[in-house]
Amino acid sequence: LYMSSEIDFTPGFFNNNDAFEKYLGNTSYYLGLQNNVLKLVGLINPKSIIECGSAIGTTSIKIAETYSNIHVVGFDMRNDVVKIAQEEAKNKGLSNLQFYTQNMMDFANSEVLADFILLLYSFHHIIDPIDNKVQFLKNLYANLQPGAYVCIAETFIPDNADGLHDKK
């Protein structure tokens, strides 16, 4: 039904910090999502956050730097990007931050011990068909602690995007 953790590869442009910054990290839509997530975290003030699909750790690191009182865990299914995130967290001396290698579907099927679950620009990576995404959400919801929040921060372009500029 879904691709599990036996897949451990990174598309060429997501395997280092320079490429991430060039192709995604400095885009207005990514930075806009990240900044709004930081504001939301400040409003909710959770004790712990898990970022699913954290890649090289940019957002988890920013949260851990901004909110030193919050324990942050990031995970990604790609071991090579997790190693980059771990090294960056170590270099910054962030004691409130950890990174692991894990698959999102496996994560959703286990007890979720965090106040705030974040999927920033990663939900779309759950392999189609859409039923896989629905199952992920059902499993995640079933395993959340009472009162926990889930934030899915994505950008979408509608199928009819060509006509958007014509609307007033």
Secondary structure, DSSP 8 states (H G I E B T S, - for coil): ----TT-----GGGSSHHHHIIIIITSHHHHHHHHHHHHHHHHH--SEEEEET-TT-HHHHHHHHH-TTSEEEEEES-HHHHHHHHHHHHHHT-TTEEEEE--HHHHHTS----SEEEEES-GGGS-SSHHHHHHHHHHHHHH--TT-EEEEE-----TTGGGGGG--
